[in-house]
Amino acid sequence: MRYIIAAAESGSFRRAAQDLGVEQSAISRRIRDVEDEIGAQLFRRHSAGVHLTEIGRQFLRQASPVAHQIGSALESARTIAAAGRHLRIGVFGPLTMGFLSELFGAFRRDRPGTRLQFSEASSPELIAAVRRGQLDVGVVAEASPGRGYAMTHLWNEPVYLAMAESDPLADRKVVRWCDLRNHHFVVTDLPTGDFAKAYLERQLMVPRDALRIEQLSVTRESLMQIVAHGGGITIAGSAHVRFGHSGITFRLIEDAMLRYGAVHPGGALPRDLERLLMLAKSLSERDQAWFTRQRLIRPEHRRGPRVDRLRSARGRTLDRLQ
């Protein structure tokens, strides 16, 4: 109907196409389809353009109010749909880790009409929520592709040891798992703490009764204060190292690396989710210098981090991470 009204008002398929921003062939073809359906011509074609036939004038007189109502209904539906647009995002860990803060900031600027709803849970819980349709996407650690969902690899991240500045291990440039088997670890009882405890159990390779891992009912921030006061050591990601913590030294753990990815439904995706994943992919393709500044590892790099490239920090010396 928009094509027919535009052609009738302009007296030309070419000018109607220009006004509507479409190809002239689309105007001509769609009007011809309507004429074939009716069994009569709506327009007379001539060298100067087109004009309505008598049947065309009657058709337009009766159909124009309906077209206006349909247009209003469509616009109203678009307004309601835009107001209700949202993405349900689950994250394992803080939003400061990896490049998530930059990713979601870029998405908000690109899609200001879409609300982002965040929740935090363990990686298995996030995968289950995506499979049940309760989440649109989940950012998970150390997960493998499986049935009922697809996975997009986002970034790799080295693992650091966090300890008090007075800890003897702080004198080392890098530590190894074998150096840590008799040390007292502290973790939270949050999903990240559950993950850290299970990860430490796998990496330390000591009998369960010999493990010294204490799980505390505190926030991540409080845990770091406990570590700074000498209440134990813990493991940390690049986000903690980038922002730094007073009284804490961070050291790389040799060959320790975590893989992070986005879990989402397979097949055709909603436009907003597709756009979010496209933005994530563009961030994961940044140059190596950007990843080095973020203390992250590009997705295609599978090997452990180089000590001289991802430097450690201690106290207020020149290599302190700010």
BAPASE-688382 format. One record per residue: x, y, z of N, C-alpha, C, O in turn; residue in three letters. Coordinates in steps of 0.1 Angstrom, whole numbers, padded with zeros to 4 digits, always signed. Layout:
REM residues N
XYZXYZXYZXYZALA ...
This chain:
REM residues 322
+0008-0012+0000+0000+0000+0000+0009+0013+0000+0005+0023-0006MET +0020+0012+0007+0029+0024+0007+0034+0027-0007+0035+0038-0011ARG +0037+0016-0014+0042+0017-0028+0031+0023-0037+0034+0032-0045TYR +0019+0018-0036+0008+0023-0044+0005+0038-0041+0003+0046-0050ILE +0004+0041-0028+0002+0055-0024+0013+0064-0030+0010+0075-0035ILE +0025+0060-0028+0036+0069-0032+0036+0070-0048+0039+0081-0053ALA +0033+0060-0055+0033+0060-0070+0021+0070-0074+0023+0077-0084ALA +0010+0069-0067-0002+0077-0071+0001+0092-0068-0003+0100-0076ALA +0008+0095-0057+0011+0109-0053+0021+0115-0062+0021+0127-0066GLU +0031+0107-0066+0043+0112-0074+0040+0111-0089+0047+0118-0097SER +0031+0102-0093+0028+0100-0107+0040+0093-0114+0041+0094-0127GLY +0048+0086-0107+0060+0079-0113+0065+0069-0104+0067+0071-0092SER +0068+0057-0109+0074+0046-0101+0088+0050-0097+0093+0047-0086PHE +0095+0057-0106+0109+0061-0103+0110+0071-0092+0118+0069-0082ARG +0101+0081-0092+0101+0091-0081+0096+0085-0068+0101+0088-0057ARG +0086+0075-0069+0082+0068-0057+0093+0060-0051+0094+0060-0038ALA +0101+0054-0059+0112+0046-0054+0122+0055-0047+0128+0051-0037ALA +0125+0067-0053+0134+0076-0047+0129+0081-0033+0137+0082-0024GLN +0116+0084-0033+0110+0089-0020+0111+0078-0009+0113+0082+0003ASP +0109+0066-0013+0109+0055-0003+0122+0049-0001+0124+0041+0009LEU +0132+0052-0009+0146+0046-0007+0147+0032-0011+0154+0024-0005GLY +0139+0028-0021+0140+0014-0026+0143+0014-0041+0143+0024-0047VAL +0145+0002-0047+0147+0001-0061+0134+0002-0069+0123-0002-0064GLU +0135+0009-0080+0123+0010-0088+0117-0003-0092+0104-0004-0093GLN +0125-0013-0095+0120-0026-0098+0111-0032-0087+0102-0040-0090SER +0114-0029-0074+0106-0034-0063+0092-0028-0063+0083-0035-0061ALA +0092-0015-0066+0079-0008-0067+0070-0014-0078+0059-0018-0076ILE +0076-0015-0090+0069-0021-0102+0064-0035-0099+0053-0038-0103SER +0073-0043-0094+0070-0057-0092+0059-0059-0082+0049-0067-0084ARG +0059-0052-0070+0049-0054-0060+0036-0049-0064+0026-0055-0061ARG +0035-0037-0072+0023-0032-0077+0017-0042-0087+0005-0044-0088ILE +0026-0048-0096+0021-0058-0105+0015-0070-0098+0005-0076-0103ARG +0021-0074-0087+0015-0085-0079+0001-0082-0074-0008-0091-0075ASP -0001-0070-0070-0015-0066-0065-0024-0066-0077-0036-0071-0076VAL -0020-0060-0088-0028-0060-0100-0032-0074-0105-0043-0077-0109GLU -0023-0083-0104-0025-0097-0108-0035-0103-0098-0044-0111-0102ASP -0034-0100-0085-0044-0105-0075-0058-0100-0078-0068-0107-0077GLU -0059-0087-0081-0072-0081-0084-0078-0085-0098-0090-0088-0099ILE -0069-0087-0107-0073-0090-0121-0076-0078-0129-0083-0079-0139GLY -0070-0067-0125-0072-0054-0133-0060-0045-0130-0054-0046-0120ALA -0058-0035-0139-0047-0026-0137-0051-0015-0128-0063-0010-0128GLN -0042-0011-0119-0044+0000-0110-0038+0013-0116-0043+0024-0113LEU -0028+0012-0125-0021+0023-0131-0020+0021-0146-0019+0010-0151PHE -0021+0032-0153-0018+0033-0167-0003+0037-0168+0000+0048-0163ARG +0005+0029-0175+0019+0033-0177+0020+0041-0190+0014+0037-0200ARG +0028+0052-0190+0030+0060-0202+0044+0066-0201+0051+0064-0190HIS +0049+0072-0211+0063+0077-0212+0066+0087-0201+0077+0088-0196SER +0056+0095-0197+0058+0105-0187+0057+0100-0172+0061+0107-0163ALA +0052+0088-0171+0051+0082-0157+0039+0073-0156+0037+0065-0165GLY +0031+0074-0146+0019+0066-0144+0008+0074-0138+0010+0085-0132VAL -0005+0070-0141-0016+0076-0134-0026+0065-0131-0027+0055-0138HIS -0035+0068-0121-0044+0058-0116-0055+0056-0126-0060+0065-0133LEU -0059+0043-0128-0072+0040-0135-0084+0042-0126-0082+0046-0114THR -0096+0041-0132-0108+0043-0123-0108+0032-0112-0111+0036-0101GLU -0104+0020-0116-0104+0009-0105-0093+0013-0095-0095+0011-0083ILE -0082+0018-0100-0071+0022-0091-0076+0033-0081-0072+0033-0069GLY -0084+0043-0086-0088+0054-0077-0098+0048-0067-0097+0052-0055ARG -0107+0039-0071-0116+0033-0061-0109+0025-0051-0112+0025-0039GLN -0099+0017-0055-0091+0009-0046-0084+0017-0036-0084+0014-0024PHE -0077+0028-0041-0070+0037-0032-0079+0044-0022-0075+0045-0010LEU -0091+0048-0027-0100+0055-0018-0104+0046-0006-0105+0051+0005ARG -0106+0034-0009-0111+0024+0002-0099+0019+0010-0101+0016+0022GLN -0088+0017+0004-0076+0011+0011-0068+0020+0019-0061+0016+0028ALA -0068+0033+0015-0059+0043+0022-0062+0043+0037-0052+0043+0045SER -0074+0044+0042-0076+0045+0057-0071+0032+0063-0066+0032+0074PRO -0073+0020+0057-0068+0008+0062-0053+0008+0063-0047+0004+0073VAL -0046+0013+0053-0032+0014+0052-0027+0023+0064-0017+0020+0070ALA -0034+0034+0066-0030+0043+0077-0031+0036+0091-0023+0037+0099HIS -0042+0028+0093-0044+0021+0105-0033+0010+0107-0028+0008+0118GLN -0030+0003+0096-0020-0007+0097-0006+0000+0101+0001-0005+0109ILE -0003+0011+0094+0009+0018+0097+0010+0022+0112+0020+0021+0118GLY -0001+0027+0117-0002+0032+0131+0000+0020+0140+0007+0020+0151SER -0006+0008+0137-0005-0004+0145+0009-0009+0145+0014-0013+0155ALA +0016-0008+0133+0030-0013+0133+0039-0004+0141+0047-0009+0148LEU +0037+0009+0140+0045+0018+0148+0043+0016+0163+0053+0017+0170GLU +0030+0014+0167+0028+0012+0181+0034-0001+0186+0040-0001+0196SER +0033-0011+0177+0040-0024+0181+0055-0023+0182+0061-0029+0191ALA +0061-0015+0173+0075-0013+0173+0079-0006+0186+0089-0009+0193ARG +0071+0004+0190+0074+0012+0202+0073+0003+0215+0082+0003+0223THR +0063-0006+0215+0061-0015+0227+0073-0025+0227+0078-0028+0237ILE +0076-0030+0215+0087-0040+0214+0100-0034+0218+0108-0041+0225ALA +0103-0022+0214+0115-0015+0218+0116-0013+0233+0127-0014+0239ALA +0105-0009+0239+0105-0007+0253+0107-0020+0261+0113-0019+0272ALA +0103-0031+0255+0105-0044+0262+0117-0052+0258+0119-0063+0263GLY +0126-0046+0250+0138-0053+0245+0148-0054+0257+0151-0044+0263ARG +0153-0066+0259+0163-0068+0269+0171-0081+0266+0166-0090+0259HIS +0183-0081+0271+0192-0093+0270+0195-0098+0284+0199-0090+0293LEU +0192-0111+0287+0195-0117+0300+0209-0123+0299+0212-0132+0292ARG +0218-0117+0307+0232-0121+0306+0237-0126+0319+0235-0120+0330ILE +0243-0138+0319+0249-0144+0331+0264-0144+0330+0270-0146+0319GLY +0270-0140+0341+0285-0139+0341+0291-0147+0353+0286-0146+0364VAL +0302-0154+0349+0309-0161+0360+0321-0151+0364+0330-0150+0356PHE +0319-0145+0375+0329-0135+0380+0325-0121+0378+0314-0118+0373GLY +0334-0112+0382+0330-0097+0381+0329-0092+0367+0336-0098+0358PRO +0322-0082+0365+0320-0076+0352+0333-0069+0347+0334-0064+0336LEU +0343-0067+0356+0355-0061+0353+0365-0070+0346+0375-0066+0341THR +0362-0083+0347+0372-0093+0341+0372-0093+0326+0362-0089+0320MET +0383-0097+0321+0384-0097+0306+0382-0084+0300+0386-0074+0305GLY +0374-0084+0289+0371-0071+0283+0356-0069+0284+0350-0062+0276PHE +0349-0074+0294+0335-0074+0296+0330-0059+0298+0320-0055+0292LEU +0337-0052+0306+0332-0038+0308+0332-0030+0295+0323-0023+0293SER +0343-0031+0287+0343-0024+0274+0332-0030+0265+0326-0022+0257GLU +0330-0043+0265+0320-0049+0256+0306-0044+0259+0299-0040+0250LEU +0302-0044+0272+0289-0040+0275+0287-0025+0273+0276-0020+0270PHE +0298-0017+0276+0297-0003+0273+0295+0000+0258+0286+0008+0255GLY +0302-0007+0250+0300-0006+0235+0286-0010+0231+0280-0004+0222ALA +0281-0020+0237+0268-0025+0233+0257-0015+0237+0248-0012+0229PHE +0258-0009+0249+0248+0001+0253+0248+0013+0244+0238+0019+0241ARG +0260+0017+0239+0261+0028+0230+0255+0024+0216+0249+0033+0210ARG +0257+0012+0212+0252+0007+0199+0237+0004+0200+0230+0006+0190ASP +0232-0001+0211+0218-0005+0212+0212+0002+0225+0209-0005+0235ARG +0210+0015+0225+0206+0022+0237+0192+0018+0241+0188+0020+0253PRO +0184+0012+0232+0170+0008+0236+0169-0006+0242+0158-0010+0245GLY +0180-0013+0243+0180-0026+0248+0185-0026+0263+0197-0022+0265THR +0177-0031+0272+0182-0032+0286+0190-0045+0288+0187-0055+0282ARG +0201-0044+0296+0209-0055+0299+0206-0059+0314+0207-0052+0323LEU +0202-0072+0315+0199-0078+0328+0210-0088+0332+0211-0098+0325GLN +0217-0085+0343+0228-0093+0347+0225-0102+0359+0218-0098+0368PHE +0232-0113+0359+0232-0122+0370+0245-0129+0371+0252-0130+0361SER +0249-0134+0383+0262-0141+0384+0259-0155+0390+0251-0156+0399GLU +0266-0164+0384+0265-0178+0389+0277-0186+0384+0286-0181+0378ALA +0277-0199+0388+0288-0207+0384+0287-0211+0369+0276-0209+0363SER +0297-0215+0363+0297-0219+0348+0287-0230+0345+0279-0228+0336SER +0286-0241+0353+0276-0251+0350+0262-0245+0352+0253-0249+0344PRO +0259-0237+0362+0246-0231+0363+0242-0222+0352+0231-0222+0347GLU +0252-0214+0346+0249-0205+0335+0246-0214+0323+0237-0210+0315LEU +0254-0224+0320+0251-0233+0309+0237-0239+0309+0230-0239+0300ILE +0234-0244+0321+0220-0249+0323+0209-0239+0321+0199-0242+0315ALA +0212-0227+0325+0202-0216+0323+0200-0213+0308+0189-0210+0304ALA +0211-0212+0301+0210-0210+0287+0203-0221+0280+0194-0219+0271VAL +0205-0233+0283+0198-0245+0277+0183-0245+0280+0175-0249+0272ARG +0180-0240+0292+0165-0239+0296+0159-0227+0290+0147-0225+0292ARG +0166-0218+0284+0160-0205+0279+0158-0195+0289+0151-0185+0287GLY +0165-0196+0301+0163-0186+0311+0174-0175+0310+0172-0164+0316GLN +0184-0177+0302+0194-0167+0299+0196-0167+0284+0195-0177+0277LEU +0199-0155+0279+0203-0154+0265+0217-0157+0262+0220-0163+0251ASP +0226-0154+0271+0240-0157+0270+0247-0158+0283+0242-0151+0293VAL +0257-0166+0284+0264-0168+0297+0279-0167+0294+0284-0174+0285GLY +0286-0159+0302+0301-0159+0300+0307-0168+0311+0305-0166+0323VAL +0314-0179+0306+0318-0190+0314+0333-0192+0313+0339-0187+0304VAL +0338-0199+0323+0353-0203+0323+0354-0218+0322+0347-0226+0328ALA +0364-0222+0314+0369-0236+0313+0357-0245+0310+0356-0256+0316GLU +0348-0241+0301+0337-0250+0297+0340-0255+0282+0347-0249+0274ALA +0334-0266+0280+0335-0272+0266+0322-0272+0259+0311-0272+0266SER +0322-0272+0246+0309-0272+0238+0301-0285+0242+0307-0295+0245PRO +0288-0284+0241+0280-0295+0245+0266-0295+0238+0264-0286+0230GLY +0258-0304+0241+0245-0304+0234+0236-0293+0240+0236-0291+0252ARG +0228-0287+0231+0218-0278+0236+0223-0263+0236+0216-0254+0240GLY +0235-0261+0232+0241-0247+0232+0253-0247+0223+0259-0257+0220TYR +0256-0234+0219+0268-0231+0211+0277-0223+0220+0273-0218+0230ALA +0290-0223+0216+0300-0216+0224+0309-0207+0215+0314-0212+0204MET +0312-0195+0219+0321-0186+0212+0332-0183+0221+0330-0177+0232THR +0345-0186+0217+0357-0184+0225+0360-0169+0225+0360-0163+0215HIS +0361-0163+0237+0363-0149+0238+0378-0145+0241+0384-0137+0234LEU +0383-0150+0252+0397-0146+0256+0403-0157+0265+0396-0165+0271TRP +0417-0156+0266+0424-0165+0275+0430-0155+0286+0433-0144+0283ASN +0431-0161+0298+0436-0152+0309+0446-0160+0318+0443-0171+0322GLU +0457-0154+0321+0467-0160+0330+0461-0160+0344+0453-0152+0348PRO +0467-0169+0352+0463-0170+0366+0474-0165+0375+0486-0169+0372VAL +0471-0157+0384+0481-0151+0393+0479-0156+0407+0468-0160+0411TYR +0490-0156+0415+0490-0158+0429+0489-0145+0436+0497-0136+0433LEU +0480-0143+0445+0478-0131+0453+0483-0134+0467+0478-0144+0473ALA +0492-0126+0473+0498-0128+0486+0501-0115+0493+0502-0104+0486MET +0503-0115+0505+0508-0103+0512+0521-0099+0508+0529-0107+0503ALA +0524-0086+0508+0537-0081+0503+0549-0087+0511+0560-0088+0506GLU +0546-0091+0523+0557-0097+0532+0559-0112+0530+0568-0117+0536SER +0551-0118+0522+0552-0132+0519+0565-0136+0512+0569-0128+0503ASP +0572-0146+0517+0585-0150+0510+0584-0153+0495+0593-0150+0487PRO +0572-0157+0491+0570-0160+0477+0570-0147+0468+0572-0148+0456LEU +0568-0136+0474+0568-0123+0467+0582-0120+0461+0583-0111+0453ALA +0592-0126+0466+0606-0124+0461+0608-0130+0447+0618-0128+0441ASP +0599-0139+0443+0601-0146+0430+0594-0139+0419+0584-0132+0421ARG +0599-0140+0407+0593-0134+0395+0581-0143+0391+0572-0137+0385LYS +0582-0155+0393+0571-0164+0389+0571-0176+0398+0581-0180+0404VAL +0559-0182+0401+0558-0193+0410+0552-0205+0402+0546-0204+0392VAL +0555-0217+0408+0550-0230+0402+0541-0236+0412+0541-0234+0424ARG +0532-0245+0406+0522-0252+0415+0530-0260+0425+0525-0261+0437TRP +0541-0266+0422+0548-0274+0432+0553-0266+0444+0555-0271+0454CYS +0554-0253+0442+0559-0244+0453+0547-0241+0463+0550-0236+0473ASP +0535-0244+0459+0523-0240+0466+0516-0251+0474+0506-0248+0480LEU +0521-0263+0473+0513-0274+0479+0511-0274+0494+0502-0279+0499ARG +0520-0267+0501+0519-0267+0516+0514-0254+0521+0515-0251+0533ASN +0509-0245+0512+0505-0232+0516+0490-0232+0520+0482-0240+0515HIS +0486-0222+0527+0472-0220+0532+0465-0211+0522+0468-0199+0521HIS +0455-0216+0515+0447-0209+0505+0434-0204+0512+0428-0212+0520PHE +0429-0193+0508+0416-0188+0512+0408-0184+0499+0414-0178+0490VAL +0395-0188+0499+0387-0185+0488+0373-0181+0493+0370-0184+0505VAL +0364-0175+0485+0351-0172+0490+0341-0183+0488+0345-0194+0482THR +0329-0182+0494+0319-0192+0492+0310-0188+0480+0299-0194+0478ASP +0314-0178+0472+0307-0174+0460+0310-0184+0449+0319-0192+0450LEU +0302-0183+0437+0305-0192+0426+0320-0192+0422+0326-0203+0419PRO +0326-0180+0422+0340-0180+0418+0349-0187+0428+0359-0193+0425THR +0345-0187+0441+0353-0194+0451+0351-0209+0450+0361-0216+0452GLY +0339-0214+0446+0337-0228+0444+0346-0232+0432+0353-0243+0433ASP +0347-0224+0422+0355-0227+0410+0370-0227+0414+0377-0237+0411PHE +0374-0217+0422+0388-0216+0426+0392-0228+0434+0403-0234+0433ALA +0383-0233+0443+0387-0244+0452+0388-0257+0443+0398-0264+0445LYS +0379-0259+0434+0380-0271+0425+0392-0270+0416+0399-0280+0414ALA +0395-0258+0412+0407-0256+0403+0420-0259+0411+0429-0265+0406TYR +0421-0254+0423+0433-0256+0431+0434-0271+0434+0445-0276+0434LEU +0423-0278+0437+0424-0292+0440+0430-0300+0428+0438-0309+0430GLU +0426-0296+0416+0431-0303+0404+0446-0299+0402+0454-0308+0398ARG +0450-0287+0404+0464-0283+0400+0474-0286+0411+0485-0289+0407GLN +0470-0287+0424+0480-0289+0434+0484-0304+0435+0495-0307+0439LEU +0475-0313+0431+0478-0327+0430+0484-0333+0443+0494-0339+0443MET +0476-0330+0454+0480-0336+0467+0468-0343+0473+0457-0340+0468VAL +0470-0353+0482+0458-0359+0488+0449-0349+0494+0452-0339+0499PRO +0436-0353+0493+0425-0343+0497+0427-0339+0512+0425-0328+0516ARG +0432-0349+0521+0433-0345+0535+0445-0336+0537+0447-0331+0548ASP +0454-0335+0527+0466-0326+0528+0463-0312+0523+0472-0303+0524ALA +0452-0310+0516+0449-0297+0511+0446-0287+0522+0440-0290+0532LEU +0451-0275+0520+0448-0264+0529+0441-0253+0522+0447-0242+0519ARG +0428-0255+0520+0420-0245+0513+0408-0242+0522+0400-0250+0525ILE +0407-0229+0526+0397-0225+0535+0387-0216+0528+0391-0207+0521GLU +0374-0220+0528+0364-0213+0521+0356-0204+0531+0351-0208+0541GLN +0357-0191+0528+0351-0181+0538+0339-0174+0532+0338-0172+0520LEU +0330-0171+0541+0317-0164+0537+0320-0149+0537+0314-0141+0545SER +0327-0144+0527+0331-0130+0525+0330-0127+0510+0329-0135+0502VAL +0330-0114+0507+0330-0109+0494+0344-0110+0488+0354-0113+0496THR +0346-0108+0475+0359-0108+0469+0368-0097+0474+0380-0099+0477ARG +0362-0086+0477+0370-0074+0482+0375-0077+0496+0386-0074+0499GLU +0366-0083+0504+0370-0087+0518+0381-0098+0518+0390-0097+0526SER +0380-0107+0509+0390-0118+0508+0404-0112+0505+0413-0116+0511LEU +0404-0102+0496+0417-0095+0493+0423-0088+0505+0435-0088+0507MET +0414-0082+0514+0419-0076+0526+0425-0087+0535+0435-0084+0542GLN +0418-0098+0536+0423-0109+0544+0437-0114+0540+0446-0116+0547ILE +0439-0115+0526+0452-0119+0520+0462-0108+0524+0473-0111+0527VAL +0458-0095+0522+0468-0084+0525+0473-0085+0539+0484-0080+0542ALA +0464-0089+0549+0468-0090+0563+0476-0102+0566+0479-0104+0578HIS +0478-0111+0557+0486-0123+0559+0477-0135+0563+0482-0144+0569GLY +0464-0134+0560+0455-0145+0564+0455-0157+0555+0447-0166+0556GLY +0463-0157+0545+0464-0168+0535+0467-0162+0521+0469-0150+0520GLY +0468-0171+0512+0471-0167+0498+0459-0172+0490+0451-0180+0494ILE +0457-0166+0478+0446-0170+0469+0451-0168+0454+0462-0163+0452THR +0442-0172+0445+0445-0170+0431+0436-0159+0426+0425-0157+0431ILE +0441-0152+0416+0434-0141+0411+0435-0140+0395+0445-0146+0390ALA +0426-0133+0389+0427-0130+0375+0432-0117+0371+0437-0109+0380GLY +0433-0114+0359+0439-0101+0354+0432-0089+0359+0438-0078+0361SER +0418-0090+0362+0411-0078+0366+0416-0073+0380+0418-0061+0382ALA +0419-0082+0389+0425-0078+0402+0439-0072+0400+0442-0062+0407HIS +0446-0078+0391+0460-0073+0389+0460-0059+0383+0468-0051+0387VAL +0451-0057+0373+0451-0044+0366+0448-0033+0376+0454-0022+0375ARG +0438-0035+0385+0434-0024+0394+0442-0024+0406+0443-0013+0413PHE +0449-0035+0410+0458-0035+0421+0450-0035+0434+0439-0030+0435GLY +0457-0039+0445+0451-0039+0459+0462-0036+0468+0473-0041+0467HIS +0460-0026+0477+0470-0022+0486+0474-0033+0495+0466-0041+0501SER +0488-0035+0496+0493-0045+0505+0494-0059+0499+0498-0068+0506GLY +0491-0060+0486+0491-0073+0479+0501-0074+0468+0502-0064+0460ILE +0508-0085+0467+0517-0087+0456+0511-0098+0447+0506-0108+0452THR +0512-0096+0434+0507-0106+0424+0519-0112+0417+0528-0105+0413PHE +0519-0125+0415+0529-0132+0407+0522-0142+0398+0513-0149+0402ARG +0527-0143+0386+0522-0153+0376+0525-0167+0381+0535-0169+0387LEU +0515-0175+0379+0517-0190+0382+0521-0196+0368+0513-0195+0358ILE +0532-0202+0368+0537-0208+0355+0527-0217+0348+0522-0226+0354GLU +0525-0215+0335+0516-0223+0327+0502-0224+0332+0495-0234+0328ASP +0498-0215+0340+0484-0215+0344+0476-0205+0336+0479-0193+0335ALA +0465-0210+0329+0457-0202+0320+0443-0207+0320+0440-0219+0320MET +0433-0197+0320+0419-0201+0319+0414-0196+0306+0418-0186+0300LEU +0404-0204+0300+0398-0200+0288+0383-0195+0291+0376-0202+0298ARG +0380-0184+0286+0366-0178+0288+0359-0178+0274+0365-0175+0264TYR +0346-0181+0275+0338-0181+0263+0324-0177+0266+0319-0176+0278GLY +0316-0174+0255+0302-0171+0256+0293-0183+0252+0295-0188+0241ALA +0285-0187+0261+0275-0198+0258+0262-0192+0254+0257-0183+0261VAL +0257-0197+0243+0244-0191+0238+0237-0202+0230+0242-0212+0227HIS +0224-0199+0227+0216-0209+0219+0223-0211+0205+0229-0201+0200PRO +0221-0222+0199+0226-0225+0186+0215-0220+0175+0204-0216+0179GLY +0219-0220+0163+0210-0216+0152+0208-0201+0151+0217-0193+0155GLY +0197-0197+0145+0194-0182+0143+0193-0176+0157+0186-0181+0166ALA +0199-0164+0158+0199-0157+0171+0191-0144+0170+0190-0138+0159LEU +0185-0139+0181+0179-0125+0181+0189-0115+0177+0201-0117+0179PRO +0185-0104+0171+0194-0094+0165+0203-0088+0176+0215-0086+0174ARG +0197-0085+0188+0205-0079+0198+0216-0089+0203+0227-0084+0205ASP +0213-0102+0204+0223-0111+0209+0233-0113+0198+0245-0114+0201LEU +0229-0113+0185+0239-0115+0174+0248-0103+0174+0260-0104+0172GLU +0243-0091+0177+0251-0079+0177+0261-0079+0188+0273-0075+0187ARG +0257-0084+0200+0266-0085+0212+0277-0094+0208+0289-0091+0212LEU +0274-0106+0202+0285-0115+0199+0294-0110+0188+0306-0112+0188LEU +0289-0102+0179+0297-0095+0169+0307-0085+0175+0319-0085+0171MET +0302-0078+0185+0311-0068+0192+0321-0076+0200+0333-0071+0200LEU +0317-0087+0206+0327-0095+0214+0338-0100+0204+0350-0100+0208ALA +0334-0105+0193+0344-0110+0183+0353-0099+0179+0365-0101+0177LYS +0348-0087+0176+0357-0076+0172+0367-0072+0183+0378-0069+0180SER +0363-0073+0196+0372-0071+0207+0383-0082+0207+0395-0079+0210LEU +0379-0094+0205+0388-0105+0206+0398-0105+0194+0408-0112+0195SER +0396-0097+0184+0405-0096+0173+0414-0083+0174+0421-0080+0164GLU +0414-0077+0186+0423-0065+0188+0437-0069+0186+0441-0081+0187ARG +0446-0059+0184+0460-0063+0182+0466-0067+0195+0461-0065+0206ASP +0478-0074+0194+0484-0079+0206+0488-0069+0217+0487-0072+0229GLN +0491-0057+0212+0494-0046+0222+0483-0043+0231+0485-0041+0243ALA +0470-0043+0226+0459-0041+0234+0457-0052+0245+0454-0049+0256TRP +0459-0064+0240+0457-0076+0250+0468-0075+0260+0466-0079+0272PHE +0480-0071+0257+0491-0070+0266+0488-0059+0277+0490-0062+0289THR +0482-0048+0273+0478-0038+0282+0468-0043+0292+0467-0039+0304ARG +0459-0051+0287+0448-0056+0295+0452-0068+0303+0445-0074+0311GLN +0465-0073+0301+0470-0085+0308+0462-0097+0304+0459-0106+0313ARG +0458-0098+0292+0450-0109+0287+0458-0116+0275+0468-0111+0271LEU +0453-0127+0271+0459-0135+0260+0449-0136+0248+0438-0140+0251ILE +0453-0133+0236+0445-0135+0225+0439-0149+0224+0446-0158+0228ARG +0427-0150+0219+0420-0164+0219+0428-0174+0212+0428-0186+0216PRO +0436-0171+0201+0443-0181+0193+0456-0185+0200+0462-0195+0195GLU +0460-0178+0211+0472-0182+0217+0469-0192+0228+0463-0189+0238HIS +0474-0204+0226+0471-0215+0235+0482-0217+0246+0480-0224+0256ARG +0494-0212+0244+0505-0214+0253+0504-0205+0265+0497-0195+0265ARG +0512-0209+0275+0512-0201+0288+0518-0187+0285+0525-0185+0276GLY +0515-0178+0294+0520-0164+0293+0535-0163+0295+0541-0170+0303PRO +0541-0154+0287+0555-0151+0289+0557-0142+0301+0550-0132+0303ARG +0567-0145+0309+0569-0137+0322+0573-0123+0318+0568-0114+0325VAL +0581-0121+0308+0586-0108+0305+0576-0099+0298+0577-0087+0298ASP +0565-0105+0293+0555-0097+0286+0544-0094+0296+0538-0083+0295ARG +0540-0103+0305+0530-0100+0315+0537-0099+0329+0538-0108+0336LEU +0543-0087+0332+0551-0085+0343+0543-0086+0356+0531-0083+0356ARG +0550-0090+0367+0543-0091+0380+0545-0078+0387+0550-0068+0383SER +0539-0078+0400+0540-0066+0408+0542-0068+0422+0538-0079+0428ALA +0549-0059+0429+0551-0061+0443+0553-0047+0449+0560-0038+0444ARG +0546-0044+0460+0548-0032+0468+0547-0020+0460+0538-0019+0451GLY +0555-0010+0462+0554+0003+0455+0567+0005+0447+0571+0016+0444ARG +0573-0006+0442+0585-0005+0433+0580-0001+0419+0568+0000+0417THR +0589+0000+0410+0586+0005+0396+0577-0005+0389+0569-0001+0380LEU +0577-0018+0392+0569-0027+0385+0555-0029+0392+0548-0039+0389ASP +0552-0021+0401+0539-0021+0407+0528-0019+0397+0529-0010+0389ARG +0518-0027+0398+0506-0025+0388+0497-0015+0393+0493-0016+0405LEU +0494-0005+0385+0485+0006+0390+0471+0003+0384+0462+0011+0387GLN 
